[in-house]
Amino acid sequence: MYKIAVIPGDGIGKEVVPEGIRVLEAAGKRFGIQFQWKFFPWGCEHYLSCGEMMPADGLELLKGYDAIYLGAVGAPGVPDHVSLWGLLIPIRRSFRQYINLRPVRLLRGMQSPLRDKTPDDIDLCVVRENNEGEYSNIGGKMYEGTDQEMVIQASIFTRKGVERVIRFAFELAMTRPKKHLTSATKSNGIVYTMPYWDELFRQISKEYPEVYADQYHIDGLTAALVLHPEKFDILVGSNLFGDILSDLTPALAGSLGIAPSANLNPEHEFPSMFEPVHGSAPDIAGKGIANPIGQIWSGAMMLDHLGYPEAAKAIEDAMQVVLEDGKTKTPDLDGGATTQEVGEAIAEYILR
Ligand code: GGG
C-alpha cells in the first residue's frame, strides 16, 4: 500500500488531479498496486484565509509519505513569488528534490506548430537543476522609495549542486539510443556562475566518452530547438534555464497541457513530488475543460519512480491511444471533451 500525499492546489489543479487519481487507480487495479490517498487542501485559498500556503508543520506532515502528487499553484490575488516560495519551493528544497525531470515527446495524434515535424523528430528530456541557481532568496532591497532605490539578488551555484545534476543527466543520456546531452548556459554574459557550470560539464563529460556532449548559450539553443528539434536528446540546465526550456519544448510538441514533471530525490531519502509543468490557468479554471494529460503523465512518472515501469508504460500507451483516436480531446487540442471525459477514456483503456 503506497501512501500518497495529494495537494491539488489552485485553479485547474483541483480539476486535473482527480483525473490523475482515476487513471492511477485503474493502473493499480490492473497491476496490483494499492494506494492510500491523503488530501492536503493547501494553496492560495488557504493563504487568503490563514496567511500561509501550508501550515507551519506542513513539511513534517508530508515527510512520511511515499510520494507527493501535486496539481498547480497560483491564483489572482496572491503574488506568484508568495505562492511559489510558500509551497512548491520549500517542498523541493527540504526534500532534496534536486532533479526536475521533464520529458517531452510529440505524441501521435498531436500536432506540432512546427511544419512537417513528426513523433520521430521531437523526443527530448529536460533535466532542470531544482534546488539552487537563479531561484535564491539571498538578496534585498535598499533605499526603497528614494532616488537611490536598489535591489540585489544572488544566484547560487555550488560544486555539489552542479555536479550532481550534470552527472544525473549523463547517466540518463547513457540509457537513450541517441546518447546525446546538451548543456545550456550563458557564459558570455554571466561571467562567474556560467563558466563554472561549463567547466564542470566539460570535466564530467570525460567520464562518459560514449555520450556526445555539446554546450550552447541558452539564446542560441532556443533558436536551434525551434529550427531543428530532431538534433537534440537530453537537455540539462540551471533552475531558470531548465524552467524556460521546459515550457518551450512542450509547446513545440503541441501543448503545455500534456507536459509532465518529476521533482526527484534520487536517493529516496525523502518523498519525490510529481506535478504537471503547467500552472493553475485561472482563465479556464472551473470550466471543466483543462487538459488532464500532464497530470496523468506525471502519475505515470510517479509509478516509474516507485518501481512499476510496466504500469507507467501502460498509462503512457493509453494516453497515446486516446490522443491518436482523437475523439476525446480537450479544447486546447481542438477537441470538445471535458477534463473528466479524457480521464475516463484513458482509465477505461487501461482496464480494457
Ligand atoms: N504544476 C505546478 C505549478 O503550478 N507550477 C507553476 C509554476 O510557476 N512553477 C514554477 C516552477 O516550476 O519553477
Residues whose N, C-alpha, C, O or C-beta is under 5 A from the ligand:
A	BS01	GGG	G71 A72 V73 D243 E275 P276 V277 H278 G279 S280
